[in-house]
Structures are given as structure tokens and as C-alpha cells.
Amino acid sequence: MPLDPQRLLWDESGKPQASVIYLAHLSDDERQFVVTLVLSKLVTWMRSQPGSSDLRALVYMDEVFGFVPPTAMPPAKKPILTILKQARAFGVGMLLSTQNPVDLDYKAMSNAGTWCVGRLQTERDKARILEALQSARGDTDVAELDRIVSGLGKRQFVLHSTREAEPAVFGTRWAMSYLRGPLTRDEVARLTASDPLRDRPEDAPASEPPPPPATDESPLAPETADGVPVYHLDPAAAWAGTVGASRDSQRLEASLAVRVRMTFDDRHADV
């Protein structure tokens, strides 16, 4: 099926659904590529939606270690930060989980509005969490949070929200999990053999391949002077069609983007 956020989030009848993107069998570079591609598509789709104060969609990443490091800029980091900073205005939420909070960029942590903090293994992890909580909300009682976090038991968590005056402690029930480890490619293929999303027909017939370049076209980008910024148009952007972009073509069609009316007056002006 095509990588379309609309089809990943809702079925043909408009009913919300969950889509699982499995990465365990991929290399680190392949994981970065897939996460970057999926989240970039989501950001483009998100910006085409009207604003909303209700939750429209939720992105959940189980173990975000390596995707938002504090001292590096892997490909997936930019769309993750974009979603954390801008998505709430469009009704899109993001839930990140990790066992290594010290390896998360503070810009990502400070944009989180709701925290569930469990038992921390090291003092560095606890210090990083407390610092991020104080950054997200300036009136946080760090000493009280330190006391609560230090006293957590098994399956206990601190719920800290920027919308609540006080943190709360809650516990989770014991859940049976065999922790059998990641799936192999063959196992994934067997589990998805009767996937209804993959088996259903496409919404539209496959488009024809784009025409080859004309004799007066070049596949090479023109050279630009040093210091001149270069921008690339995403043909999937909601507004791209107004400036001649087409999803099914490699060319821009001639179109009118702006009309300016100027009046000429040859009389003398006192300027």
C-alpha cells in the first residue's frame, strides 16, 4: 500500500485504525531512513489539515534511543522535533518512550507536556529528567519531584503534566509478557499474509511514468553563486499545485501565482 498517512490512520469507512511500522529487522541506517520518510510524510499531511484542539492522530515510538540524541543530528531528528513543536496545533500528538533519558536532546524533552517517569537506574538519568521537567514548567518543585522519583517502587510511575498543579503517582498491573524478542522477516511475512490494508484495491489507478526530458531540458541543476540559498519544492505539499507542481510529473506547469496591477501616470509628482 502507498505510504499515505490518511490511509494509515483511517480505513475506507473513515474508522480510526492503528498501523504498526516494524523496524527490528532493519539496520540502523535503514531504521533512520524509514522513520525519516514516514514522519516527513506525516508532517506534510499534518500541515494540510485544519487546526484542532482535539486529538486527531497519535504517533508512538517505542524506544527513541538514537533518533533524538543531544549532540548529533541524524535524519529522523528534524521531523521528530518538528512534530513535538508544531503538531499539537493540528491535533497530532507524539508519545516517546526510552530507558535512556540522558541520551535525549533537551529540546525534545522540554516540549513534552505530559511525563510518565518510572524508576531510574542512574543519578545522571534522574538529574536529566528533573532538569527537563523544570525547563518545561518553571514553577516545578524539583526537590519534591526528586523525593518522589527516588521512592518509586516496581511498576510505579510519576505522572507530571503541565496542566496539573501537582504530580501524581500511579501503578500499573502486572502484565504477562513472554518477551520472546524481535520477529524475523519470515515471521512478519506470515503475520501479515492476510493484511486487509495490503490486499484492498488502490484508491486510484497507478499513474503513468513521467515523460522523458525534452531536448531543451537538462537533468542537472543549474549552478548558483556562493551564498545564494537554494530551496526545493515538495510536490506533495497542499499548496504546490497553485505554483504549477504536479504529483505525476517531473516538470512545473505554467500557472498564475500572483497578479499585480500597476497604473502608469506620466504627470509630475512632487517627490
FIDREN-269108 format. One line per 3 residues: for each residue x, y, z of C-alpha. Coordinates in nm, 4 decimals. Last residue first. Layout:
BEGIN
X/Y/Z; ...
END
This chain:
BEGIN
0.8653/6.3960/-0.4573; 0.6171/6.6365/-0.6058; 0.4950/6.4137/-0.8870
0.4867/6.5287/-1.2466; 0.2208/6.3586/-1.4578; 0.3143/6.0488/-1.6550
0.0808/5.8163/-1.4599; 0.1200/5.4405/-1.5006; -0.1133/5.2120/-1.3034
0.0163/4.8747/-1.1831; -0.1963/4.5631/-1.1289; -0.0216/4.2605/-0.9795
-0.1454/3.9025/-1.0293; 0.0253/3.6287/-0.8278; 0.0529/3.2504/-0.8773
-0.0526/3.2166/-1.2399; 0.0399/2.8780/-1.3814; 0.2817/2.7186/-1.6259
0.3237/2.3531/-1.5387; 0.6261/2.2501/-1.3374; 0.8023/1.9383/-1.4533
0.8815/1.5970/-1.3072; 0.5232/1.4844/-1.3420; 0.2572/1.2812/-1.1642
0.2472/1.4742/-0.8361; 0.2147/1.8026/-1.0290; 0.3621/2.1390/-0.9330
0.2419/2.4521/-1.1131; 0.2529/2.7200/-0.8452; -0.1000/2.6667/-0.7138
-0.0494/2.2895/-0.7224; 0.2157/2.3105/-0.4525; -0.0294/2.4413/-0.1893
-0.1021/2.1047/-0.0231; 0.2619/1.9995/-0.0338; 0.3143/1.6699/-0.2174
0.5223/1.8371/-0.4898; 0.7814/1.9296/-0.2235; 0.9631/2.2323/-0.3653
1.3362/2.2581/-0.3115; 1.5046/2.5733/-0.1819; 1.8501/2.7081/-0.2656
2.0068/2.9967/-0.0706; 2.2632/3.2092/-0.2594; 2.5864/3.2285/-0.0588
2.8061/3.1023/-0.3391; 2.6576/3.1625/-0.6817; 2.4215/2.9065/-0.8274
2.4837/2.6344/-1.0835; 2.1849/2.4959/-1.2663; 2.0552/2.1538/-1.1553
2.1458/1.8688/-1.3873; 1.8801/1.6586/-1.5604; 1.8836/1.9061/-1.8511
1.5938/2.0132/-2.0679; 1.5961/2.1565/-2.4222; 1.5714/1.8158/-2.5896
1.2767/1.7202/-2.3693; 1.3201/1.5140/-2.0545; 1.1419/1.1761/-2.0531
0.7714/1.1721/-1.9672; 0.6696/1.0737/-1.6151; 0.5625/0.7103/-1.5667
0.1871/0.6532/-1.5934; -0.0139/0.6784/-1.2769; -0.1323/0.3712/-1.0941
-0.5073/0.3523/-1.0832; -0.6805/0.5311/-0.7949; -0.7986/0.4291/-0.4490
-0.5857/0.1166/-0.4680; -0.7536/-0.2158/-0.4179; -0.7557/-0.3896/-0.0766
-0.4997/-0.6616/-0.0157; -0.2362/-0.4505/0.1588; -0.4795/-0.2966/0.4027
-0.6577/-0.6274/0.4606; -0.3323/-0.7981/0.5709; -0.3792/-1.1698/0.5085
-0.0119/-1.2684/0.4902; 0.0812/-1.0067/0.7511; 0.1650/-1.2478/1.0342
0.3360/-1.4908/0.7982; 0.5507/-1.2168/0.6407; 0.6491/-1.0838/0.9844
0.7562/-1.4347/1.0854; 0.9651/-1.4724/0.7704; 1.1315/-1.1347/0.8285
1.2256/-1.2355/1.1830; 1.0377/-1.1088/1.4858; 1.2039/-0.9371/1.7800
1.2287/-1.0961/2.1257; 1.0155/-1.3511/2.3090; 0.9381/-1.1089/2.5893
0.6879/-1.3614/2.7327; 0.4609/-1.0856/2.8530; 0.2061/-1.1187/3.1311
0.1069/-0.7758/3.2592; 0.1333/-0.6958/3.6277; -0.0955/-0.4021/3.6944
0.0367/-0.0491/3.6617; 0.0896/0.1912/3.9481; 0.0195/0.5613/3.9877
0.1931/0.8579/4.1492; 0.0580/1.2073/4.0854; 0.2340/1.5373/4.0195
0.0714/1.8611/4.1420; -0.0741/2.1687/3.9697; -0.1913/1.9924/3.6561
-0.1836/2.1251/3.3001; 0.1959/2.0984/3.2594; 0.1567/1.7311/3.3441
0.3668/1.5067/3.5662; 0.2581/1.1469/3.6234; 0.5124/0.9679/3.8425
0.5328/0.5952/3.7801; 0.5177/0.2697/3.9745; 0.5677/-0.0749/3.8217
0.8324/-0.1571/4.0830; 0.8720/0.1035/4.3541; 0.9245/0.4776/4.3328
1.0971/0.6496/4.6249; 1.3675/0.8340/4.4304; 1.1074/0.9713/4.1887
0.9010/1.1173/4.4737; 1.1958/1.2807/4.6525; 1.3373/1.4271/4.3321
0.9922/1.5574/4.2416; 0.9712/1.7319/4.5784; 1.3168/1.8872/4.5360
1.2399/1.9979/4.1801; 0.9223/2.1839/4.2731; 0.8193/2.2818/3.9197
0.7393/2.6530/3.8789; 0.9356/2.6862/3.5522; 0.7489/2.4221/3.3567
0.9158/2.2558/3.0588; 1.2621/2.3608/3.1761; 1.1955/2.2311/3.5284
1.0839/1.8993/3.3858; 1.3940/1.8846/3.1644; 1.6283/1.9430/3.4574
1.4481/1.6823/3.6682; 1.4759/1.4264/3.3878; 1.8452/1.4953/3.3307
1.9221/1.4702/3.7034; 1.7365/1.1384/3.7264; 1.9225/0.9922/3.4295
2.2559/1.1082/3.5679; 2.1706/0.9614/3.9103; 2.1424/0.6198/3.7482
1.8849/0.3420/3.7114; 1.5655/0.5428/3.7039; 1.2382/0.4012/3.8310
0.9453/0.5329/3.6300; 0.8609/0.8744/3.4887; 0.5360/0.9337/3.2997
0.5510/1.2834/3.1543; 0.2871/1.5030/2.9902; 0.3547/1.8340/2.8118
0.6696/1.7340/2.6226; 0.8430/2.0267/2.4512; 1.1227/2.0389/2.7113
1.2195/1.6781/2.6364; 1.2657/1.7303/2.2638; 1.4743/2.0442/2.3033
1.6719/1.8686/2.5806; 1.8006/1.6143/2.3289; 1.7652/1.2590/2.4567
2.0605/1.0386/2.5627; 2.0182/1.1076/2.9357; 1.6641/0.9735/2.9108
1.7938/0.6207/2.8391; 1.5135/0.3705/2.9018; 1.3025/0.5336/2.6341
0.9438/0.6049/2.5355; 0.8058/0.8722/2.3030; 0.4381/0.9613/2.2569
0.3553/1.2169/1.9886; 0.0274/1.4029/1.9413; -0.1462/1.5433/1.6337
-0.4418/1.7817/1.6721; -0.3099/2.0359/1.4212; -0.1863/2.2890/1.6796
-0.0354/1.9991/1.8773; 0.1875/1.9127/1.5815; 0.4158/2.2175/1.5964
0.6980/2.1702/1.8490; 0.6947/1.7941/1.9085; 0.6167/1.7233/1.5430
0.9012/1.9444/1.4212; 1.1392/1.7888/1.6741; 1.0577/1.4416/1.5393
1.0832/1.5640/1.1783; 1.4356/1.7018/1.2448; 1.5694/1.4076/1.4470
1.4999/1.1418/1.1845; 1.7981/1.2364/0.9668; 2.0566/1.2102/1.2480
2.1666/1.5429/1.4010; 2.4170/1.4837/1.6816; 2.4910/1.6105/2.0339
2.1652/1.5597/2.2265; 2.0496/1.2412/2.0502; 1.6971/1.2310/1.9028
1.6788/0.9091/1.6948; 1.9422/0.7015/1.8744; 1.7180/0.5982/2.1649
1.3509/0.6508/2.0741; 1.2448/0.3263/2.2356; 0.8820/0.2533/2.1394
0.7705/0.5377/1.9141; 0.4022/0.6322/1.9257; 0.2472/0.8825/1.6836
-0.1072/0.9867/1.7776; -0.3767/1.1247/1.5474; -0.6691/1.3700/1.5628
-0.6511/1.4720/1.9282; -0.8882/1.7642/1.9757; -0.7749/2.1296/1.9837
-0.7771/2.1394/1.6039; -0.6163/2.3398/1.3254; -0.7115/2.2475/0.9710
-0.5102/1.9776/0.7929; -0.2595/2.0304/0.5087; 0.0218/2.0857/0.7584
-0.0388/1.7408/0.9048; -0.0051/1.5681/0.5669; 0.3388/1.7227/0.5090
0.4419/1.6428/0.8686; 0.3173/1.2836/0.8307; 0.5131/1.2339/0.5093
0.8241/1.3601/0.6900; 0.7449/1.1214/0.9771; 0.7269/0.8170/0.7497
1.0381/0.9032/0.5463; 1.2532/0.9928/0.8471; 1.1455/0.6797/1.0356
1.2188/0.4588/0.7335; 1.5592/0.6141/0.6591; 1.6750/0.6116/1.0219
1.5744/0.2469/1.0513; 1.7643/0.1638/0.7332; 2.0778/0.3307/0.8699
2.0497/0.1375/1.1971; 1.9957/-0.1940/1.0160; 1.6472/-0.3359/0.9747
1.4881/-0.6476/1.1303; 1.3560/-0.4583/1.4340; 1.1853/-0.1864/1.2274
0.8129/-0.2720/1.2294; 0.5683/0.0023/1.1317; 0.2405/-0.0725/1.3099
-0.0770/0.0973/1.1854; -0.3638/0.1608/1.4275; -0.7126/0.2392/1.2990
-0.9668/0.5199/1.3025; -1.2921/0.4495/1.1127; -1.3400/0.6611/0.7998
-1.5173/0.3878/0.6036; -1.2116/0.3240/0.3858; -0.9852/0.2837/0.6884
-0.8252/0.5658/0.8840; -0.4746/0.6360/1.0215; -0.2511/0.4576/0.7697
-0.4750/0.5564/0.4794; -0.4539/0.9282/0.5639; -0.0834/0.8971/0.6422
-0.0167/0.7760/0.2842; 0.2816/0.5464/0.2297; 0.1208/0.3571/-0.0575
0.0000/0.0000/0.0000
END
